[in-house]
Amino acid sequence: MAKNKKIKILTLSDHPLFSTGVAIQTKMFVESLLETGKFEFVSLAGAQKHRDMSPIKTEQYGDDWKIFPIEGYGNAETVRSIMRTERPDVMWIMTDPRYWTWLWQIEDEIRNQIPICYYHVWDNEPAPHYNKVFYDSNDLVVSISKLTEKVVNEVGTTAKHIRIPHTVDQTIFKILPEEEVKKFKKEHFGDDKFLFFWNNRNAPRKNATTILWWFKEFLQEVGEEKAALLMHTDPEDPLGTDLEENLRTLELNNGQVMLSPLKYASDRMALLYNCVDCTINISDAEGFGLSTLESLACGTPILVNKTGGLKEQITDGENEFGVGIEPSTRTIIGSQRVPYIYQDRVSKEDFVQGLKKIYSMTNEERKVLGQLGHNHVIKNYNLNDYSKSWQKAITSLHKTAGSWKSRKHQNWEIIEL
């Protein structure tokens, strides 16, 4: 590599300028490395219906970050074409393995030229031994959480394996001045109700419908005028449920539950996290759970199912930063592509009791929990460590594995017959 030549990274993931968890973490990865001045990026931006397929450059980074919208997550011909024209040094991919089977089928072509780094998302146990062939198709596997790291270690892989947890931008998601928060809450929600917050995609595993029906029972106990639920989601998501019909049926459409379908900038989301009293996530499975990490960064306690990455967010081993609910049932489900995996579900009784526990705390008790949670994020999921870890991982990968003429990879073996 020529002296001072930037390492060019090809990323494949959700569109990094959109708002999914994968997209946000891709953007954090790209921007944190661009800030060093030692890297440049080409991004194949998928998982969205694009109105315009024209290549994109950001004003801030110009030629150092070129974004190409694609359908789905791409295909073999797209990858072959972009490798010929852009000649990246490293390929970086993210999301769960089901989306990359087509890519790993041509890994011999790719890895003859450049190494593959896989940022691995996995929700639950048992250890997915059926993924071993996928793990072995990479040069570096990076796990997003302690649970992901655990199952990859149990499966084993010929690839190098490390863990780099998710992060949030603590210059945005932080504890805001009390007067600013009070003013925002009074203007938008009034200051007389206890506010629960749910910020997720309206997808089946996120349990939006369940939350609505169980929240109704909670309100019947504490009084409908005492608390409200804000749901930041698309009520018409084609993969989700008709939330508005549920609200009509439950008679929760008079301020008890508020739907917030608009896309907000990060600073606006930070204000929402600051002004609510608790953020909820009781998904059946959750690779990490970005909304609860953002909530803790803003000093707001969480109520979560102890599954996936949520287990390491809710506690540091000594303190809980809200209410963690142990799954009441763990069924093993499966499909042709994922033969077995646990599905964790909480009970109605435990969920309603969790709501009541948070609701019954004093403002000072919740503030203490929120501060502890904020400290937990700063210590274990801060952007500075995230950036340094990725810079070290990619630099080391490129140095040891090489690319193109300097590539050090043997994809064959001699077998004595």
NORSUL-V737352 format. One line per field, one symbol per residue. phi: phi as a letter, one per 30 degrees, with the letter a starting at -180 (. if undefined). psi: psi as a letter, one per 40 degrees, with the letter a starting at -180 (. if undefined). burial: + if it has 16 or more other ideal C-beta (glycine too) atoms within 10 Angstrom, else -. A space follows every 10 residues. Layout:
phi = ???
psi = ???
burial = ???
//
This chain:
phi = .deidddccc cbadedcccd eddddddddd ddddddicbb bbcdccibdc dbcdebbddd chddbcccdb dhcjadddde dddddchdcb cbbbkddedc eddddcdddd ddcbdcccdc cbcaddeddd ceddeddbdb ccddbddded dddddiaddd bbbbddbbdd dcdadceedd dddddddcbi cccdccbbba ddbeddidde eddddedddd dcjddcbbbc ccacdcedcc cddddddddd hccbjdbccb dddcdedddd ddddddcacc abedaaebjd ddddddedic dbbbddbhdd ddddacjccc ckbccdedbb cccabdcbda adccbcdedd ddddeddddd ddeddddded dddedddddc bddddedddd ddddddeddd ciahdcdcbc cbbccdc
psi = hihehihhhh ihaiheeaei dddddddddd dddddeeeii ihhhhafihh dheiiiiidd ebeehhhhhi ibeaiddddd ddddddgidi hhiiaiddee dddedfdddd eddiihhhhh hhdiiihgde eddddeeidh hhididdddd dddddiieii hihhiiiihe edgihihddd ddddddddei eeihhihhgi igideefddd dddddddddd dehdediihh hgiheehdea igddddddde ffffedhhhg eihiiddddd ddddeidihi hfidihddgd dddddddefh iihihgiaed dedeieedih fbhhhhhdig ihiiaddgdi iihhiiiddd ddddddddde iidddddddd ddddddddde fidddddddd dddddddddd diibdehghh fiihhh.
burial = -----+++++ ++++++++-+ ++++++++++ ++++----++ ++++++++-- ---------- +--+++++++ --++---++- -++----+++ +++++++-++ --++--+--+ +-++++++++ +++++-++-- +--++-++++ +++++-+++- ++--+-+-++ +-++++++++ --++++---- +--++---+- --++++++++ ++---+++++ ++-+++-++- ---+--++++ +++++----+ +-+--++--+ -+---+++++ --------++ ++++++++++ ++++++++++ ++++++++++ ++++++++++ +++++----+ +++++-+--- ---------- ++++++---+ ++-++--++- +----+++++ -+++-+++-- +++--++-++ +-+++-++-- +++------- -------
//
